[in-house]
Amino acid sequence: MDSAIIQITPIKIKYKTNPVDFFKIIRAGFSHPRKQLINNLATELKIEKEKIAEILLKNNILEKIRAEDLKIEDWILLVSFF
Protein backbone atom coordinates (compact mmCIF):
# COMPACT_ATOMS: atom_id res chain seq x y z
CA MET A 1 0.00 0.00 0.00
CA ASP A 2 1.36 3.39 -1.02
CA SER A 3 0.60 6.71 0.56
CA ALA A 4 1.32 10.29 -0.34
CA ILE A 5 1.33 13.66 1.31
CA ILE A 6 0.28 16.75 -0.60
CA GLN A 7 0.55 20.36 0.37
CA ILE A 8 -2.08 22.79 -0.81
CA THR A 9 -0.93 26.38 -0.83
CA PRO A 10 -3.43 29.14 -1.51
CA ILE A 11 -2.46 31.56 -4.23
CA LYS A 12 -3.06 35.28 -4.17
CA ILE A 13 -5.34 36.27 -7.01
CA LYS A 14 -4.46 39.60 -8.60
CA TYR A 15 -7.91 40.04 -10.12
CA LYS A 16 -11.13 40.29 -8.22
CA THR A 17 -13.37 37.48 -9.38
CA ASN A 18 -16.65 36.20 -8.11
CA PRO A 19 -16.05 32.58 -6.97
CA VAL A 20 -19.45 31.50 -8.30
CA ASP A 21 -18.66 32.87 -11.77
CA PHE A 22 -15.12 31.49 -11.61
CA PHE A 23 -16.28 27.92 -10.96
CA LYS A 24 -19.14 28.22 -13.45
CA ILE A 25 -16.64 29.05 -16.23
CA ILE A 26 -14.23 26.31 -15.15
CA ARG A 27 -17.04 23.75 -14.95
CA ALA A 28 -18.13 24.72 -18.45
CA GLY A 29 -14.56 24.51 -19.74
CA PHE A 30 -14.06 21.01 -18.37
CA SER A 31 -17.55 19.72 -19.23
CA HIS A 32 -16.11 17.51 -21.99
CA PRO A 33 -12.39 17.21 -21.21
CA ARG A 34 -11.21 16.05 -24.63
CA LYS A 35 -13.06 18.77 -26.52
CA GLN A 36 -11.59 22.14 -27.32
CA LEU A 37 -12.26 24.91 -24.82
CA ILE A 38 -14.11 27.07 -27.35
CA ASN A 39 -16.66 24.29 -27.99
CA ASN A 40 -17.22 23.58 -24.31
CA LEU A 41 -17.71 27.23 -23.38
CA ALA A 42 -20.01 27.90 -26.34
CA THR A 43 -22.17 24.86 -25.59
CA GLU A 44 -22.34 25.11 -21.81
CA LEU A 45 -22.66 28.90 -21.52
CA LYS A 46 -24.88 29.20 -24.61
CA ILE A 47 -22.66 31.85 -26.18
CA GLU A 48 -21.78 32.05 -29.88
CA LYS A 49 -18.40 30.59 -30.82
CA GLU A 50 -17.41 33.87 -32.49
CA LYS A 51 -17.83 35.73 -29.17
CA ILE A 52 -15.78 33.08 -27.34
CA ALA A 53 -13.11 33.28 -30.06
CA GLU A 54 -12.87 37.07 -29.52
CA ILE A 55 -12.46 36.59 -25.76
CA LEU A 56 -9.75 33.98 -26.26
CA LEU A 57 -7.95 36.19 -28.76
CA LYS A 58 -8.02 39.19 -26.37
CA ASN A 59 -6.37 36.97 -23.75
CA ASN A 60 -3.75 35.52 -26.12
CA ILE A 61 -5.24 32.04 -25.81
CA LEU A 62 -5.26 29.74 -28.83
CA GLU A 63 -8.69 28.78 -30.17
CA LYS A 64 -7.81 25.09 -30.31
CA ILE A 65 -6.63 24.85 -26.69
CA ARG A 66 -8.18 22.40 -24.26
CA ALA A 67 -9.23 23.34 -20.72
CA GLU A 68 -6.49 21.23 -19.15
CA ASP A 69 -3.80 23.28 -20.90
CA LEU A 70 -4.74 26.62 -19.30
CA LYS A 71 -2.97 28.01 -16.25
CA ILE A 72 -4.95 29.33 -13.30
CA GLU A 73 -4.04 32.87 -14.35
CA ASP A 74 -5.64 32.23 -17.76
CA TRP A 75 -8.85 31.09 -16.10
CA ILE A 76 -8.91 34.18 -13.90
CA LEU A 77 -8.55 36.43 -16.94
CA LEU A 78 -11.29 34.58 -18.82
CA VAL A 79 -13.78 34.96 -15.98
CA SER A 80 -13.51 38.73 -16.16
CA PHE A 81 -14.78 38.64 -19.76
CA PHE A 82 -17.97 36.64 -19.06
RALINUR-V31591 format. One record per residue. N is the residue number from 1. RES is the residue in one letter. OMEGA is omega in whole degrees, -180 to 180 (NA if undefined). BURIAL is I if it has 24 or more other ideal C-beta (glycine too) atoms within 12 Angstrom, else O. D_CENTER is the distance of its C-alpha to the mean C-alpha in whole Angstrom. Layout:
[[N/RES/OMEGA/BURIAL/D_CENTER] [N/RES/OMEGA/BURIAL/D_CENTER]]
This chain:
[[1/M/178/O/35] [2/D/174/O/32] [3/S/-179/O/30] [4/A/175/O/28] [5/I/177/O/27] [6/I/176/O/23] [7/Q/179/O/23] [8/I/-179/O/20] [9/T/179/O/20] [10/P/177/O/18] [11/I/176/O/16] [12/K/-179/O/17] [13/I/-178/O/15] [14/K/-175/O/16] [15/Y/177/O/14] [16/K/179/O/15] [17/T/175/O/13] [18/N/-178/O/14] [19/P/179/O/13] [20/V/178/O/13] [21/D/-179/O/11] [22/F/-178/O/8] [23/F/175/O/9] [24/K/180/O/9] [25/I/180/I/6] [26/I/179/I/4] [27/R/178/O/8] [28/A/-179/I/8] [29/G/-178/I/5] [30/F/-176/O/8] [31/S/176/O/11] [32/H/-169/O/13] [33/P/-177/O/12] [34/R/176/O/14] [35/K/177/O/13] [36/Q/-177/I/11] [37/L/-178/I/8] [38/I/180/I/10] [39/N/180/I/12] [40/N/-179/I/10] [41/L/180/I/9] [42/A/-178/I/12] [43/T/-174/O/14] [44/E/-179/O/12] [45/L/180/I/12] [46/K/178/O/15] [47/I/-180/O/15] [48/E/180/O/17] [49/K/-179/O/15] [50/E/179/O/17] [51/K/178/O/15] [52/I/180/I/12] [53/A/178/I/14] [54/E/-179/O/15] [55/I/179/I/12] [56/L/-180/I/10] [57/L/179/O/14] [58/K/-178/O/14] [59/N/180/I/12] [60/N/178/O/13] [61/I/-180/I/11] [62/L/180/O/13] [63/E/-174/O/13] [64/K/-178/O/13] [65/I/175/I/11] [66/R/-176/O/9] [67/A/-176/I/6] [68/E/-177/O/8] [69/D/179/O/9] [70/L/173/I/7] [71/K/179/O/8] [72/I/179/O/8] [73/E/177/O/9] [74/D/179/I/7] [75/W/180/I/4] [76/I/177/I/7] [77/L/-178/I/9] [78/L/-178/I/7] [79/V/-178/I/8] [80/S/-180/O/11] [81/F/-179/I/11] [82/F/NA/I/11]]
